[in-house]
Amino acid sequence: MRLSDDERDEAINALSEHVRTGRLDLDEYGTRSAKVTAARTRGELMPLFADLPAPHPSVLTTGARPAPVRSMPMARFGPGLVPIAGLIALVLFFTVARGMWLVFLLPMIVLLVAGRKR
């Protein structure tokens, strides 16, 4: 998960607290804070706080993982429904609806519904 600017600031504040309590010297603080500033993901922050007790940035202590992305049936099958609707419209045009051109609106309606469900 990518880090926000606020999460990086919180990590630097946690490192500052470790300097105030004497757990880190200024050189190590400079090195670690530069790595925090360059960090893009939570995984890049973990080694910087692995050898330090609390406080840690909340992004590391909450243990929150991103929610799994659930694929919706319309998202999986939606793109395949449009050509099927086109074929159905074509069959209807030449059989039941005999020349009724409005049946060709069916694929567009399916496309709109499938696009809205995403």
A tleap script that builds the chain and sets N, CA, C and O, in Angstrom:
source leaprc.protein.ff14SB
mol = sequence {
  NMET ARG LEU SER ASP ASP GLU ARG ASP GLU
  ALA ILE ASN ALA LEU SER GLU HIE VAL ARG
  THR GLY ARG LEU ASP LEU ASP GLU TYR GLY
  THR ARG SER ALA LYS VAL THR ALA ALA ARG
  THR ARG GLY GLU LEU MET PRO LEU PHE ALA
  ASP LEU PRO ALA PRO HIE PRO SER VAL LEU
  THR THR GLY ALA ARG PRO ALA PRO VAL ARG
  SER MET PRO MET ALA ARG PHE GLY PRO GLY
  LEU VAL PRO ILE ALA GLY LEU ILE ALA LEU
  VAL LEU PHE PHE THR VAL ALA ARG GLY MET
  TRP LEU VAL PHE LEU LEU PRO MET ILE VAL
  LEU LEU VAL ALA GLY ARG LYS CARG
}
set mol.1.N position { 0.855 -1.178 0.000 }
set mol.1.CA position { 0.000 0.000 0.000 }
set mol.1.C position { 0.893 1.231 0.000 }
set mol.1.O position { 1.845 1.318 0.776 }
set mol.2.N position { 0.586 2.168 -0.862 }
set mol.2.CA position { 1.380 3.393 -0.978 }
set mol.2.C position { 1.136 4.304 0.216 }
set mol.2.O position { 0.054 4.306 0.803 }
set mol.3.N position { 2.156 5.075 0.564 }
set mol.3.CA position { 2.089 5.983 1.702 }
set mol.3.C position { 1.618 7.363 1.272 }
set mol.3.O position { 1.896 7.812 0.160 }
set mol.4.N position { 0.904 8.025 2.167 }
set mol.4.CA position { 0.526 9.411 1.922 }
set mol.4.C position { 1.567 10.323 2.563 }
set mol.4.O position { 2.418 9.866 3.325 }
set mol.5.N position { 1.495 11.605 2.252 }
set mol.5.CA position { 2.414 12.569 2.865 }
set mol.5.C position { 2.205 12.644 4.373 }
set mol.5.O position { 3.167 12.784 5.129 }
set mol.6.N position { 0.951 12.551 4.812 }
set mol.6.CA position { 0.662 12.586 6.254 }
set mol.6.C position { 1.282 11.392 6.975 }
set mol.6.O position { 1.785 11.530 8.090 }
set mol.7.N position { 1.248 10.226 6.344 }
set mol.7.CA position { 1.841 9.033 6.960 }
set mol.7.C position { 3.364 9.164 7.044 }
set mol.7.O position { 3.974 8.730 8.021 }
set mol.8.N position { 3.968 9.755 6.029 }
set mol.8.CA position { 5.420 9.998 6.102 }
set mol.8.C position { 5.748 10.990 7.212 }
set mol.8.O position { 6.710 10.791 7.955 }
set mol.9.N position { 4.951 12.063 7.334 }
set mol.9.CA position { 5.169 13.036 8.413 }
set mol.9.C position { 5.035 12.390 9.781 }
set mol.9.O position { 5.805 12.689 10.694 }
set mol.10.N position { 4.068 11.515 9.921 }
set mol.10.CA position { 3.879 10.808 11.190 }
set mol.10.C position { 5.081 9.917 11.502 }
set mol.10.O position { 5.488 9.806 12.658 }
set mol.11.N position { 5.642 9.291 10.489 }
set mol.11.CA position { 6.818 8.448 10.689 }
set mol.11.C position { 8.023 9.290 11.109 }
set mol.11.O position { 8.791 8.887 11.982 }
set mol.12.N position { 8.184 10.445 10.494 }
set mol.12.CA position { 9.293 11.325 10.884 }
set mol.12.C position { 9.098 11.831 12.299 }
set mol.12.O position { 10.068 11.956 13.047 }
set mol.13.N position { 7.861 12.127 12.685 }
set mol.13.CA position { 7.588 12.544 14.069 }
set mol.13.C position { 7.911 11.423 15.053 }
set mol.13.O position { 8.423 11.682 16.142 }
set mol.14.N position { 7.615 10.188 14.679 }
set mol.14.CA position { 7.950 9.055 15.551 }
set mol.14.C position { 9.462 8.924 15.687 }
set mol.14.O position { 9.963 8.650 16.778 }
set mol.15.N position { 10.193 9.116 14.591 }
set mol.15.CA position { 11.662 9.082 14.675 }
set mol.15.C position { 12.179 10.212 15.542 }
set mol.15.O position { 13.138 10.025 16.291 }
set mol.16.N position { 11.560 11.385 15.455 }
set mol.16.CA position { 11.960 12.524 16.295 }
set mol.16.C position { 11.782 12.199 17.776 }
set mol.16.O position { 12.601 12.592 18.607 }
set mol.17.N position { 10.724 11.489 18.094 }
set mol.17.CA position { 10.498 11.086 19.490 }
set mol.17.C position { 11.607 10.148 19.958 }
set mol.17.O position { 12.037 10.225 21.109 }
set mol.18.N position { 12.064 9.278 19.091 }
set mol.18.CA position { 13.153 8.369 19.459 }
set mol.18.C position { 14.468 9.129 19.651 }
set mol.18.O position { 15.305 8.721 20.457 }
set mol.19.N position { 14.652 10.219 18.924 }
set mol.19.CA position { 15.842 11.065 19.139 }
set mol.19.C position { 15.731 11.749 20.494 }
set mol.19.O position { 16.708 11.816 21.241 }
set mol.20.N position { 14.546 12.256 20.813 }
set mol.20.CA position { 14.345 12.949 22.106 }
set mol.20.C position { 14.579 12.023 23.293 }
set mol.20.O position { 15.079 12.452 24.333 }
set mol.21.N position { 14.218 10.753 23.137 }
set mol.21.CA position { 14.396 9.815 24.248 }
set mol.21.C position { 15.782 9.168 24.256 }
set mol.21.O position { 16.096 8.396 25.162 }
set mol.22.N position { 16.608 9.473 23.260 }
set mol.22.CA position { 17.976 8.974 23.239 }
set mol.22.C position { 18.172 7.626 22.573 }
set mol.22.O position { 19.260 7.056 22.654 }
set mol.23.N position { 17.158 7.106 21.922 }
set mol.23.CA position { 17.305 5.816 21.248 }
set mol.23.C position { 18.033 5.946 19.910 }
set mol.23.O position { 18.656 4.991 19.445 }
set mol.24.N position { 17.954 7.122 19.294 }
set mol.24.CA position { 18.637 7.377 18.024 }
set mol.24.C position { 19.524 8.608 18.172 }
set mol.24.O position { 19.158 9.575 18.841 }
set mol.25.N position { 20.690 8.560 17.540 }
set mol.25.CA position { 21.495 9.779 17.500 }
set mol.25.C position { 21.120 10.573 16.243 }
set mol.25.O position { 20.353 10.095 15.407 }
set mol.26.N position { 21.658 11.772 16.120 }
set mol.26.CA position { 21.265 12.648 15.019 }
set mol.26.C position { 21.669 12.098 13.651 }
set mol.26.O position { 20.949 12.285 12.670 }
set mol.27.N position { 22.820 11.419 13.582 }
set mol.27.CA position { 23.235 10.850 12.292 }
set mol.27.C position { 22.264 9.763 11.832 }
set mol.27.O position { 21.847 9.736 10.674 }
set mol.28.N position { 21.911 8.870 12.755 }
set mol.28.CA position { 20.985 7.808 12.390 }
set mol.28.C position { 19.600 8.372 12.093 }
set mol.28.O position { 18.909 7.889 11.196 }
set mol.29.N position { 19.195 9.396 12.847 }
set mol.29.CA position { 17.925 10.065 12.569 }
set mol.29.C position { 17.926 10.634 11.147 }
set mol.29.O position { 16.940 10.494 10.424 }
set mol.30.N position { 19.017 11.268 10.749 }
set mol.30.CA position { 19.114 11.831 9.404 }
set mol.30.C position { 19.012 10.765 8.335 }
set mol.30.O position { 18.340 10.950 7.321 }
set mol.31.N position { 19.681 9.649 8.565 }
set mol.31.CA position { 19.637 8.547 7.600 }
set mol.31.C position { 18.238 7.966 7.491 }
set mol.31.O position { 17.720 7.773 6.392 }
set mol.32.N position { 17.632 7.689 8.634 }
set mol.32.CA position { 16.300 7.077 8.626 }
set mol.32.C position { 15.237 8.042 8.109 }
set mol.32.O position { 14.330 7.634 7.384 }
set mol.33.N position { 15.343 9.315 8.476 }
set mol.33.CA position { 14.330 10.258 8.002 }
set mol.33.C position { 14.438 10.451 6.484 }
set mol.33.O position { 13.429 10.665 5.813 }
set mol.34.N position { 15.658 10.376 5.946 }
set mol.34.CA position { 15.804 10.451 4.487 }
set mol.34.C position { 15.152 9.239 3.829 }
set mol.34.O position { 14.538 9.367 2.769 }
set mol.35.N position { 15.280 8.065 4.447 }
set mol.35.CA position { 14.640 6.863 3.903 }
set mol.35.C position { 13.123 6.949 4.024 }
set mol.35.O position { 12.402 6.475 3.146 }
set mol.36.N position { 12.631 7.557 5.117 }
set mol.36.CA position { 11.184 7.742 5.277 }
set mol.36.C position { 10.662 8.669 4.184 }
set mol.36.O position { 9.616 8.412 3.588 }
set mol.37.N position { 11.389 9.733 3.930 }
set mol.37.CA position { 10.967 10.684 2.911 }
set mol.37.C position { 10.923 10.030 1.532 }
set mol.37.O position { 10.059 10.359 0.719 }
set mol.38.N position { 11.842 9.113 1.265 }
set mol.38.CA position { 11.889 8.440 -0.035 }
set mol.38.C position { 10.957 7.230 -0.101 }
set mol.38.O position { 10.714 6.704 -1.187 }
set mol.39.N position { 10.438 6.784 1.032 }
set mol.39.CA position { 9.602 5.579 1.064 }
set mol.39.C position { 8.303 5.807 0.302 }
set mol.39.O position { 7.701 6.880 0.357 }
set mol.40.N position { 7.898 4.775 -0.402 }
set mol.40.CA position { 6.641 4.841 -1.153 }
set mol.40.C position { 5.591 3.890 -0.605 }
set mol.40.O position { 4.393 4.109 -0.786 }
set mol.41.N position { 6.042 2.823 0.073 }
set mol.41.CA position { 5.095 1.823 0.568 }
set mol.41.C position { 5.327 1.557 2.051 }
set mol.41.O position { 6.351 1.944 2.613 }
set mol.42.N position { 4.357 0.889 2.672 }
set mol.42.CA position { 4.484 0.505 4.085 }
set mol.42.C position { 5.673 -0.417 4.294 }
set mol.42.O position { 6.369 -0.331 5.306 }
set mol.43.N position { 5.895 -1.291 3.338 }
set mol.43.CA position { 6.988 -2.249 3.447 }
set mol.43.C position { 8.347 -1.580 3.552 }
set mol.43.O position { 9.259 -2.128 4.170 }
set mol.44.N position { 8.495 -0.411 2.961 }
set mol.44.CA position { 9.757 0.308 3.049 }
set mol.44.C position { 9.937 0.972 4.408 }
set mol.44.O position { 11.062 1.287 4.796 }
set mol.45.N position { 8.842 1.191 5.138 }
set mol.45.CA position { 8.930 1.780 6.479 }
set mol.45.C position { 9.245 0.747 7.551 }
set mol.45.O position { 9.893 1.068 8.547 }
set mol.46.N position { 8.804 -0.466 7.363 }
set mol.46.CA position { 8.936 -1.495 8.407 }
set mol.46.C position { 10.367 -1.678 8.901 }
set mol.46.O position { 10.573 -1.700 10.114 }
set mol.47.N position { 11.365 -1.811 8.034 }
set mol.47.CA position { 12.724 -2.019 8.546 }
set mol.47.C position { 13.267 -0.815 9.327 }
set mol.47.O position { 14.170 -0.965 10.151 }
set mol.48.N position { 12.727 0.356 9.072 }
set mol.48.CA position { 13.209 1.550 9.756 }
set mol.48.C position { 12.762 1.601 11.211 }
set mol.48.O position { 13.367 2.303 12.021 }
set mol.49.N position { 11.715 0.869 11.544 }
set mol.49.CA position { 11.189 0.861 12.912 }
set mol.49.C position { 11.285 -0.516 13.567 }
set mol.49.O position { 10.825 -0.692 14.695 }
set mol.50.N position { 11.872 -1.488 12.882 }
set mol.50.CA position { 11.911 -2.862 13.388 }
set mol.50.C position { 12.683 -2.976 14.691 }
set mol.50.O position { 12.320 -3.781 15.549 }
set mol.51.N position { 13.738 -2.194 14.860 }
set mol.51.CA position { 14.555 -2.304 16.066 }
set mol.51.C position { 14.199 -1.269 17.122 }
set mol.51.O position { 14.923 -1.122 18.106 }
set mol.52.N position { 13.107 -0.556 16.939 }
set mol.52.CA position { 12.698 0.490 17.872 }
set mol.52.C position { 11.390 0.124 18.567 }
set mol.52.O position { 10.495 -0.446 17.943 }
set mol.53.N position { 11.273 0.445 19.851 }
set mol.53.CA position { 9.989 0.237 20.526 }
set mol.53.C position { 9.006 1.340 20.111 }
set mol.53.O position { 9.328 2.190 19.281 }
set mol.54.N position { 7.830 1.314 20.687 }
set mol.54.CA position { 6.832 2.352 20.393 }
set mol.54.C position { 7.399 3.706 20.793 }
set mol.54.O position { 8.171 3.772 21.750 }
set mol.55.N position { 7.061 4.756 20.126 }
set mol.55.CA position { 5.997 4.921 19.149 }
set mol.55.C position { 6.426 4.553 17.732 }
set mol.55.O position { 7.552 4.801 17.300 }
set mol.56.N position { 5.487 3.960 17.048 }
set mol.56.CA position { 5.623 3.673 15.620 }
set mol.56.C position { 4.531 4.449 14.896 }
set mol.56.O position { 3.522 4.807 15.505 }
set mol.57.N position { 4.711 4.708 13.634 }
set mol.57.CA position { 3.614 5.353 12.887 }
set mol.57.C position { 2.389 4.437 12.854 }
set mol.57.O position { 2.513 3.214 12.794 }
set mol.58.N position { 1.233 5.039 12.894 }
set mol.58.CA position { 0.000 4.240 12.960 }
set mol.58.C position { -0.172 3.347 11.744 }
set mol.58.O position { -0.843 2.318 11.826 }
set mol.59.N position { 0.416 3.718 10.627 }
set mol.59.CA position { 0.299 2.894 9.427 }
set mol.59.C position { 0.952 1.523 9.648 }
set mol.59.O position { 0.590 0.555 8.979 }
set mol.60.N position { 1.906 1.433 10.576 }
set mol.60.CA position { 2.548 0.152 10.875 }
set mol.60.C position { 1.897 -0.569 12.043 }
set mol.60.O position { 1.972 -1.795 12.127 }
set mol.61.N position { 1.264 0.162 12.941 }
set mol.61.CA position { 0.714 -0.472 14.141 }
set mol.61.C position { -0.727 -0.919 13.984 }
set mol.61.O position { -1.180 -1.785 14.732 }
set mol.62.N position { -1.459 -0.358 13.039 }
set mol.62.CA position { -2.867 -0.735 12.914 }
set mol.62.C position { -3.022 -2.132 12.362 }
set mol.62.O position { -4.012 -2.806 12.649 }
set mol.63.N position { -2.061 -2.578 11.576 }
set mol.63.CA position { -2.162 -3.910 10.990 }
set mol.63.C position { -3.240 -3.994 9.934 }
set mol.63.O position { -3.622 -5.079 9.497 }
set mol.64.N position { -3.724 -2.834 9.530 }
set mol.64.CA position { -4.780 -2.828 8.523 }
set mol.64.C position { -4.212 -3.231 7.169 }
set mol.64.O position { -3.185 -2.721 6.721 }
set mol.65.N position { -4.887 -4.126 6.559 }
set mol.65.CA position { -4.511 -4.545 5.213 }
set mol.65.C position { -5.577 -4.037 4.261 }
set mol.65.O position { -6.735 -3.875 4.648 }
set mol.66.N position { -5.200 -3.790 3.045 }
set mol.66.CA position { -6.219 -3.345 2.095 }
set mol.66.C position { -7.272 -4.418 1.885 }
set mol.66.O position { -6.968 -5.610 1.839 }
set mol.67.N position { -8.489 -3.981 1.760 }
set mol.67.CA position { -9.581 -4.924 1.550 }
set mol.67.C position { -9.419 -5.587 0.195 }
set mol.67.O position { -9.066 -4.928 -0.783 }
set mol.68.N position { -9.674 -6.891 0.130 }
set mol.68.CA position { -9.554 -7.559 -1.173 }
set mol.68.C position { -10.588 -7.000 -2.137 }
set mol.68.O position { -11.714 -6.679 -1.758 }
set mol.69.N position { -10.185 -6.894 -3.359 }
set mol.69.CA position { -11.081 -6.377 -4.382 }
set mol.69.C position { -11.983 -7.509 -4.836 }
set mol.69.O position { -11.520 -8.543 -5.319 }
set mol.70.N position { -13.249 -7.299 -4.675 }
set mol.70.CA position { -14.211 -8.308 -5.114 }
set mol.70.C position { -14.632 -7.982 -6.531 }
set mol.70.O position { -14.961 -6.842 -6.858 }
set mol.71.N position { -14.614 -8.987 -7.346 }
set mol.71.CA position { -15.051 -8.744 -8.711 }
set mol.71.C position { -16.560 -8.945 -8.775 }
set mol.71.O position { -17.083 -9.983 -8.368 }
set mol.72.N position { -17.229 -7.961 -9.280 }
set mol.72.CA position { -18.676 -8.022 -9.412 }
set mol.72.C position { -19.009 -8.812 -10.667 }
set mol.72.O position { -18.255 -8.762 -11.638 }
set mol.73.N position { -20.106 -9.532 -10.672 }
set mol.73.CA position { -20.464 -10.301 -11.861 }
set mol.73.C position { -20.566 -9.420 -13.104 }
set mol.73.O position { -20.164 -9.834 -14.191 }
set mol.74.N position { -21.100 -8.208 -12.952 }
set mol.74.CA position { -21.245 -7.338 -14.113 }
set mol.74.C position { -19.876 -6.908 -14.634 }
set mol.74.O position { -19.697 -6.733 -15.839 }
set mol.75.N position { -18.907 -6.736 -13.724 }
set mol.75.CA position { -17.568 -6.344 -14.155 }
set mol.75.C position { -16.895 -7.478 -14.920 }
set mol.75.O position { -16.129 -7.234 -15.852 }
set mol.76.N position { -17.182 -8.722 -14.526 }
set mol.76.CA position { -16.583 -9.865 -15.217 }
set mol.76.C position { -17.262 -10.164 -16.530 }
set mol.76.O position { -16.597 -10.426 -17.532 }
set mol.77.N position { -18.594 -10.126 -16.536 }
set mol.77.CA position { -19.340 -10.565 -17.703 }
set mol.77.C position { -19.867 -9.415 -18.545 }
set mol.77.O position { -20.320 -9.639 -19.667 }
set mol.78.N position { -19.820 -8.197 -18.037 }
set mol.78.CA position { -20.369 -7.035 -18.741 }
set mol.78.C position { -19.839 -6.845 -20.142 }
set mol.78.O position { -20.630 -6.694 -21.073 }
set mol.79.N position { -18.512 -6.847 -20.333 }
set mol.79.CA position { -18.002 -6.637 -21.694 }
set mol.79.C position { -18.446 -7.724 -22.671 }
set mol.79.O position { -18.583 -7.452 -23.864 }
set mol.80.N position { -18.667 -8.922 -22.203 }
set mol.80.CA position { -19.119 -9.995 -23.089 }
set mol.80.C position { -20.601 -9.919 -23.407 }
set mol.80.O position { -21.063 -10.538 -24.365 }
set mol.81.N position { -21.350 -9.167 -22.612 }
set mol.81.CA position { -22.789 -9.069 -22.837 }
set mol.81.C position { -23.132 -8.189 -24.027 }
set mol.81.O position { -24.159 -8.400 -24.672 }
set mol.82.N position { -22.297 -7.212 -24.328 }
set mol.82.CA position { -22.603 -6.285 -25.418 }
set mol.82.C position { -22.632 -6.994 -26.774 }
set mol.82.O position { -23.593 -6.804 -27.520 }
set mol.83.N position { -21.630 -7.800 -27.130 }
set mol.83.CA position { -21.741 -8.515 -28.418 }
set mol.83.C position { -22.906 -9.494 -28.450 }
set mol.83.O position { -23.536 -9.684 -29.490 }
set mol.84.N position { -23.189 -10.113 -27.313 }
set mol.84.CA position { -24.325 -11.041 -27.262 }
set mol.84.C position { -25.624 -10.278 -27.496 }
set mol.84.O position { -26.504 -10.744 -28.219 }
set mol.85.N position { -25.738 -9.101 -26.881 }
set mol.85.CA position { -26.933 -8.276 -27.088 }
set mol.85.C position { -27.042 -7.843 -28.542 }
set mol.85.O position { -28.145 -7.740 -29.078 }
set mol.86.N position { -25.897 -7.587 -29.188 }
set mol.86.CA position { -25.917 -7.236 -30.607 }
set mol.86.C position { -26.438 -8.373 -31.466 }
set mol.86.O position { -27.225 -8.162 -32.389 }
set mol.87.N position { -25.985 -9.593 -31.151 }
set mol.87.CA position { -26.471 -10.760 -31.898 }
set mol.87.C position { -27.962 -10.975 -31.683 }
set mol.87.O position { -28.698 -11.285 -32.620 }
set mol.88.N position { -28.398 -10.807 -30.442 }
set mol.88.CA position { -29.828 -10.957 -30.142 }
set mol.88.C position { -30.634 -9.909 -30.897 }
set mol.88.O position { -31.700 -10.211 -31.436 }
set mol.89.N position { -30.124 -8.669 -30.939 }
set mol.89.CA position { -30.825 -7.609 -31.671 }
set mol.89.C position { -30.911 -7.939 -33.155 }
set mol.89.O position { -31.939 -7.709 -33.792 }
set mol.90.N position { -29.827 -8.480 -33.699 }
set mol.90.CA position { -29.815 -8.849 -35.120 }
set mol.90.C position { -30.828 -9.951 -35.410 }
set mol.90.O position { -31.561 -9.880 -36.397 }
set mol.91.N position { -30.870 -10.973 -34.551 }
set mol.91.CA position { -31.829 -12.061 -34.722 }
set mol.91.C position { -33.256 -11.538 -34.593 }
set mol.91.O position { -34.126 -11.917 -35.377 }
set mol.92.N position { -33.503 -10.674 -33.614 }
set mol.92.CA position { -34.841 -10.101 -33.447 }
set mol.92.C position { -35.236 -9.263 -34.659 }
set mol.92.O position { -36.390 -9.288 -35.088 }
set mol.93.N position { -34.287 -8.532 -35.201 }
set mol.93.CA position { -34.565 -7.661 -36.346 }
set mol.93.C position { -35.040 -8.464 -37.551 }
set mol.93.O position { -35.942 -8.040 -38.274 }
set mol.94.N position { -34.424 -9.625 -37.762 }
set mol.94.CA position { -34.777 -10.424 -38.937 }
set mol.94.C position { -35.877 -11.449 -38.678 }
set mol.94.O position { -36.371 -12.054 -39.629 }
set mol.95.N position { -36.277 -11.664 -37.429 }
set mol.95.CA position { -37.314 -12.662 -37.151 }
set mol.95.C position { -38.546 -12.010 -36.543 }
set mol.95.O position { -39.461 -11.627 -37.272 }
set mol.96.N position { -38.588 -11.881 -35.264 }
set mol.96.CA position { -39.773 -11.439 -34.538 }
set mol.96.C position { -40.104 -9.974 -34.813 }
set mol.96.O position { -41.257 -9.640 -35.087 }
set mol.97.N position { -39.095 -9.094 -34.742 }
set mol.97.CA position { -39.356 -7.661 -34.852 }
set mol.97.C position { -39.445 -7.196 -36.306 }
set mol.97.O position { -39.882 -6.066 -36.528 }
set mol.98.N position { -39.075 -7.961 -37.276 }
set mol.98.CA position { -39.153 -7.712 -38.721 }
set mol.98.C position { -39.070 -6.229 -39.094 }
set mol.98.O position { -40.081 -5.545 -39.259 }
set mol.99.N position { -37.845 -5.771 -39.217 }
set mol.99.CA position { -37.615 -4.419 -39.683 }
set mol.99.C position { -37.737 -3.338 -38.630 }
set mol.99.O position { -37.609 -2.156 -38.951 }
set mol.100.N position { -37.976 -3.703 -37.400 }
set mol.100.CA position { -38.090 -2.709 -36.327 }
set mol.100.C position { -36.678 -2.348 -35.856 }
set mol.100.O position { -36.058 -3.096 -35.101 }
set mol.101.N position { -36.187 -1.213 -36.303 }
set mol.101.CA position { -34.793 -0.826 -36.053 }
set mol.101.C position { -34.515 -0.512 -34.590 }
set mol.101.O position { -33.351 -0.456 -34.194 }
set mol.102.N position { -35.532 -0.308 -33.786 }
set mol.102.CA position { -35.327 0.023 -32.373 }
set mol.102.C position { -34.655 -1.108 -31.589 }
set mol.102.O position { -34.108 -0.867 -30.513 }
set mol.103.N position { -34.688 -2.332 -32.112 }
set mol.103.CA position { -34.036 -3.436 -31.402 }
set mol.103.C position { -32.526 -3.238 -31.330 }
set mol.103.O position { -31.861 -3.835 -30.483 }
set mol.104.N position { -31.980 -2.402 -32.217 }
set mol.104.CA position { -30.540 -2.152 -32.188 }
set mol.104.C position { -30.139 -1.209 -31.043 }
set mol.104.O position { -28.954 -0.957 -30.828 }
set mol.105.N position { -31.116 -0.704 -30.326 }
set mol.105.CA position { -30.816 0.056 -29.111 }
set mol.105.C position { -30.457 -0.878 -27.957 }
set mol.105.O position { -29.862 -0.442 -26.972 }
set mol.106.N position { -30.809 -2.144 -28.068 }
set mol.106.CA position { -30.537 -3.127 -27.013 }
set mol.106.C position { -29.050 -3.207 -26.647 }
set mol.106.O position { -28.733 -3.167 -25.458 }
set mol.107.N position { -28.118 -3.317 -27.612 }
set mol.107.CA position { -26.696 -3.357 -27.217 }
set mol.107.C position { -26.240 -2.074 -26.505 }
set mol.107.O position { -25.413 -2.127 -25.595 }
set mol.108.N position { -26.780 -0.932 -26.924 }
set mol.108.CA position { -26.405 0.322 -26.266 }
set mol.108.C position { -26.928 0.368 -24.834 }
set mol.108.O position { -26.242 0.856 -23.936 }
set mol.109.N position { -28.120 -0.129 -24.623 }
set mol.109.CA position { -28.686 -0.170 -23.268 }
set mol.109.C position { -27.849 -1.098 -22.384 }
set mol.109.O position { -27.553 -0.766 -21.237 }
set mol.110.N position { -27.471 -2.258 -22.921 }
set mol.110.CA position { -26.621 -3.189 -22.167 }
set mol.110.C position { -25.292 -2.557 -21.849 }
set mol.110.O position { -24.776 -2.721 -20.744 }
set mol.111.N position { -24.724 -1.833 -22.801 }
set mol.111.CA position { -23.443 -1.155 -22.585 }
set mol.111.C position { -23.566 -0.107 -21.475 }
set mol.111.O position { -22.680 -0.001 -20.627 }
set mol.112.N position { -24.643 0.659 -21.474 }
set mol.112.CA position { -24.843 1.659 -20.427 }
set mol.112.C position { -25.006 1.013 -19.052 }
set mol.112.O position { -24.428 1.477 -18.069 }
set mol.113.N position { -25.787 -0.046 -18.989 }
set mol.113.CA position { -26.016 -0.729 -17.704 }
set mol.113.C position { -24.716 -1.370 -17.210 }
set mol.113.O position { -24.396 -1.279 -16.025 }
set mol.114.N position { -23.972 -2.011 -18.098 }
set mol.114.CA position { -22.713 -2.662 -17.705 }
set mol.114.C position { -21.691 -1.616 -17.263 }
set mol.114.O position { -20.944 -1.843 -16.312 }
set mol.115.N position { -21.655 -0.481 -17.943 }
set mol.115.CA position { -20.718 0.577 -17.573 }
set mol.115.C position { -21.065 1.223 -16.247 }
set mol.115.O position { -20.171 1.615 -15.497 }
set mol.116.N position { -22.341 1.337 -15.949 }
set mol.116.CA position { -22.769 1.953 -14.688 }
set mol.116.C position { -22.475 1.052 -13.499 }
set mol.116.O position { -22.202 1.560 -12.412 }
set mol.117.N position { -22.521 -0.252 -13.661 }
set mol.117.CA position { -22.297 -1.198 -12.567 }
set mol.117.C position { -20.838 -1.248 -12.166 }
set mol.117.O position { -20.529 -1.687 -11.058 }
set mol.118.N position { -19.922 -0.812 -13.035 }
set mol.118.CA position { -18.506 -0.825 -12.696 }
set mol.118.C position { -18.266 0.247 -11.733 }
set mol.118.O position { -17.133 0.438 -11.291 }
savepdb mol mol.pdb
quit
